[in-house]
Amino acid sequence: MVSAREGRPANEQKIAAALPRASVCLSEMSRLADDRGFLIGDQATLADMYAAPIFAYFMQAPEAASLMDGASHLCPSPASTSKFY
């Protein structure tokens, strides 16, 4: 993302090397979060607030869509974020 904004080509080798690790991280976070909609427990915590901008940035990458298959509950739609308030 930073390379693209600066007009430099992305390092496809680094991206490809990072995808398996990202997949493992998302899989584990998905397992821990279950279907509750929050990372820890039944309500928003500091962990959710910390992760929200990271996921927002991550979702801008073209590779994010395929990695989020089965883990979409980790990145709620704007309409569902009302439960944070």
Backbone hydrogen bonds in HBPLUS format (Angstrom, degrees):
<---DONOR---> <-ACCEPTOR-->    atom                        ^
c    i                          cat <-CA-CA->   ^        H-A-AA   ^      H-
h    n   atom  resd res      DA  || num        DHA   H-A  angle D-A-AA Bond
n    s   type  num  typ     dist DA aas  dist angle  dist       angle   num
A0005-ARG N   A0001-MET O   3.06 MM   4  6.31 159.2  2.11 149.1 154.4     1
A0006-GLU N   A0002-VAL O   3.02 MM   4  6.23 142.2  2.17 146.4 156.9     2
A0006-GLU N   A0003-SER O   3.11 MM   3  5.11 125.0  2.43  94.6 109.0     3
A0008-ARG N   A0003-SER O   2.77 MM   5  4.80 146.8  1.88 153.4 146.3     4
A0007-GLY N   A0004-ALA O   3.10 MM   3  5.01 159.6  2.15 101.0 106.7     5
A0015-ILE N   A0011-ASN O   3.08 MM   4  6.40 160.1  2.12 153.5 159.9     6
A0016-ALA N   A0012-GLU O   2.90 MM   4  6.00 168.0  1.92 147.4 150.8     7
A0017-ALA N   A0013-GLN O   2.97 MM   4  6.11 153.0  2.04 142.9 150.5     8
A0018-ALA N   A0014-LYS O   3.02 MM   4  6.17 139.5  2.19 141.2 151.2     9
A0018-ALA N   A0015-ILE O   3.08 MM   3  5.18 127.6  2.37  98.0 111.8    10
A0019-LEU N   A0015-ILE O   3.12 MM   4  6.32 134.6  2.34 150.2 161.8    11
A0022-ALA N   A0018-ALA O   2.97 MM   4  6.21 161.3  2.01 159.0 165.2    12
A0023-SER N   A0019-LEU O   2.92 MM   4  6.07 155.4  1.98 151.5 158.0    13
A0024-VAL N   A0020-PRO O   3.07 MM   4  6.35 154.8  2.14 145.1 150.8    14
A0025-CYS N   A0021-ARG O   2.98 MM   4  6.26 162.9  2.01 152.1 156.6    15
A0026-LEU N   A0022-ALA O   2.93 MM   4  6.14 166.1  1.95 153.6 157.0    16
A0027-SER N   A0023-SER O   2.92 MM   4  6.03 156.3  1.98 145.5 152.7    17
A0028-GLU N   A0024-VAL O   2.97 MM   4  6.17 161.1  2.01 151.5 155.9    18
A0029-MET N   A0025-CYS O   2.92 MM   4  6.13 163.5  1.94 151.8 156.9    19
A0030-SER N   A0026-LEU O   2.87 MM   4  5.93 153.8  1.94 144.4 152.1    20
A0031-ARG N   A0027-SER O   2.95 MM   4  6.19 152.7  2.02 143.1 150.5    21
A0032-LEU N   A0028-GLU O   2.94 MM   4  6.18 161.4  1.97 152.1 156.6    22
A0033-ALA N   A0029-MET O   2.88 MM   4  5.99 155.9  1.94 147.3 154.1    23
A0034-ASP N   A0030-SER O   2.92 MM   4  5.90 140.4  2.08 141.7 151.5    24
A0036-ARG N   A0033-ALA O   3.41 MM   3  6.34 160.4  2.45 142.9 144.0    25
A0048-ASP N   A0045-THR O   3.08 MM   3  5.35 121.7  2.43 102.8 115.8    26
A0049-MET N   A0045-THR O   3.17 MM   4  6.55 160.3  2.21 151.7 157.1    27
A0050-TYR N   A0046-LEU O   2.84 MM   4  6.00 149.9  1.93 149.3 157.5    28
A0051-ALA N   A0047-ALA O   2.98 MM   4  6.11 154.8  2.05 144.4 151.1    29
A0052-ALA N   A0048-ASP O   3.01 MM   4  6.05 144.1  2.14 147.0 155.1    30
A0054-ILE N   A0051-ALA O   3.07 MM   3  5.16 117.7  2.47 101.4 117.6    31
A0055-PHE N   A0051-ALA O   2.89 MM   4  6.13 161.9  1.92 166.0 171.0    32
A0056-ALA N   A0052-ALA O   2.97 MM   4  6.18 155.6  2.04 148.4 155.9    33
A0057-TYR N   A0053-PRO O   3.02 MM   4  6.16 156.8  2.08 142.0 146.8    34
A0058-PHE N   A0054-ILE O   2.87 MM   4  6.06 163.3  1.90 149.2 154.7    35
A0059-MET N   A0055-PHE O   2.85 MM   4  5.91 155.6  1.91 151.1 155.9    36
A0060-GLN N   A0057-TYR O   3.12 MM   3  5.56 159.4  2.16 111.5 117.9    37
A0061-ALA N   A0058-PHE O   3.05 MM   3  5.72 164.2  2.08 120.4 125.2    38
A0064-ALA N   A0061-ALA O   3.07 MM   3  5.47 156.9  2.13 113.8 120.8    39
A0067-LEU N   A0063-GLU O   3.40 MM   4  6.59 156.5  2.46 147.8 154.6    40
A0068-MET N   A0064-ALA O   2.89 MM   4  6.00 139.2  2.06 154.9 165.9    41
A0071-ALA N   A0068-MET O   2.77 MM   3  4.93 162.2  1.80 132.0 132.7    42
A0074-LEU N   A0071-ALA O   2.97 MM   3  5.74 165.3  1.99 123.0 127.9    43
A0075-CYS N   A0072-SER O   3.11 MM   3  5.55 157.0  2.17 112.2 118.7    44
A0080-SER N   A0077-SER O   2.97 MM   3  5.42 135.4  2.17 110.4 122.3    45
A0081-THR N   A0078-PRO O   3.26 MM   3  5.35 158.0  2.31 103.4 110.0    46
A0084-PHE N   A0081-THR O   2.97 MM   3  5.62 167.6  1.99 120.5 124.6    47
A0085-TYR N   A0082-SER O   3.17 MM   3  5.69 161.5  2.21 113.9 119.1    48
